[in-house]
Amino acid sequence: MTARCWWPGTDPDYIEYHDREWGVPVYEDRILFECLCLEGQQAGLSWITILKKRARYRTCFKQFEIDRVARMQDRTLERLLLDRGLVRNRLKLYAIRSNAHACRAVQAEFGSFSTYLWSFVGGCPIDGKRRNRKSVPASNTLSDAMSKDLKRRGFKFVGSTICYAFMQATGMINDHTRNCFRYTQLKNQPKKRTE
């Protein structure tokens, strides 16, 4: 039996997400934007809830193409509040559009959303070296700094815990436990440093 982190349990969708996506470094602006927005949708819920709705979010939010999301009209967002395939929370859904506006400003300032976000970890993944689930924090000083700066720039639903989960999911921090088969795979893959 393959050893993996504890959190996917036996859910096949969760296992596939863990084995293929979680912790893999992401550098593409559109995907980083999607991940940040979906982590925000999770606030107060479990990640599996959002994971099972992710395809619908992608359809409703233009595949998270930042410019297209920024142009979404209020009437469109109001219609989406009736969509059972989404978390029907007005603040959360409107936050996706707000985040697109804030993201465009970051892109204009830094050249890319990726360059900005990866700057919080010095441009390359951090090895968490987690022995077990008890050693994995819910937040840290890096996620505190990211959260504070994102909020200052107008992003919504970006508390420190959300930012830490985002950093784990997008490979900024390798928080697979050391007994997990993905820990070594990700640790040994070539590092790409962002400038």
SULHUMO-V469606 format. One record per residue. N is the residue number from 1. PHI is phi in whole degrees, -180 to 180 (999 if undefined). Layout:
N,PHI  N,PHI
//
This chain:
1,999  2,-73  3,-83  4,-144  5,-55  6,-73  7,-71  8,-71  9,58  10,-114  11,-70  12,-62  13,-66  14,-66  15,-63  16,-63  17,-61  18,-60  19,-75  20,-113  21,-118  22,-62  23,90  24,-80  25,-57  26,-115  27,-124  28,-85  29,-53  30,-62  31,-71  32,-62  33,-62  34,-58  35,-60  36,-64  37,-65  38,-69  39,-61  40,-66  41,-65  42,-72  43,-44  44,83  45,-126  46,-94  47,-63  48,-62  49,-60  50,-73  51,-57  52,-72  53,-101  54,-58  55,-60  56,-70  57,-59  58,-62  59,-65  60,-72  61,-112  62,54  63,58  64,61  65,-72  66,-56  67,-64  68,-68  69,-65  70,-62  71,-90  72,-63  73,-88  74,-55  75,-62  76,-67  77,-64  78,-64  79,-64  80,-66  81,-65  82,-95  83,-83  84,-69  85,-80  86,-118  87,-79  88,-86  89,-125  90,-56  91,-62  92,-68  93,-69  94,-67  95,-63  96,-63  97,-68  98,-58  99,-66  100,-65  101,-63  102,-65  103,-65  104,-63  105,-66  106,-64  107,-59  108,-65  109,-79  110,-106  111,94  112,-160  113,-66  114,-60  115,-57  116,-62  117,-65  118,-70  119,-64  120,-70  121,-117  122,72  123,90  124,-147  125,-59  126,-101  127,-85  128,-70  129,52  130,-80  131,-78  132,-159  133,-61  134,-68  135,-89  136,-93  137,-79  138,-88  139,-162  140,-154  141,-66  142,-68  143,-70  144,-61  145,-66  146,-62  147,-59  148,-61  149,-73  150,-61  151,-61  152,-60  153,-91  154,98  155,-74  156,-116  157,56  158,-133  159,-66  160,-61  161,-66  162,-63  163,-63  164,-66  165,-60  166,-63  167,-64  168,-66  169,-63  170,-96  171,77  172,-70  173,-130  174,-85  175,-105  176,-64  177,-67  178,-66  179,-84  180,-80  181,-61  182,-76  183,-57  184,-68  185,-58  186,-75  187,-62  188,-91  189,-77  190,-57  191,-88  192,-105  193,-95  194,-87  195,-96
//
